[in-house]
Amino acid sequence: MNELIEKMHTLFGALKVDAGLQAEKGNKSAGARARKTSLELEKLLKEFRKVSLETSKK
């Protein structure tokens, strides 16, 4: 679970940087990277929810 959380932190950081570049400077490629990262985060968040529910049932 710690590895999953570390991956999420890394992706949140990347999303923050790329989304900021798109918002502040209109950087289209940063926007594309941010969208890709958001899809990866979505998968990790679903996995986190699954693991968290399994852990809480123990």
Steps between C-alpha positions, in 0.01 A plus 500: 500500500791735573630450147158591364488816709851598386397461133195718567713773658734497200215523252325775699822703483528450125134589452540817704800614293348420160157639582664818626699539180186457293300745710768767534677482165253323273749217445306245293746215544492547878121475481528170314743368761267612780207319339706182461613524862141545617407172334789324673395654831144383449622140473718536809218656699270210414773256602553693825129479577502125437805441722365731768169317515676163522720630781206639697318164485784327687 
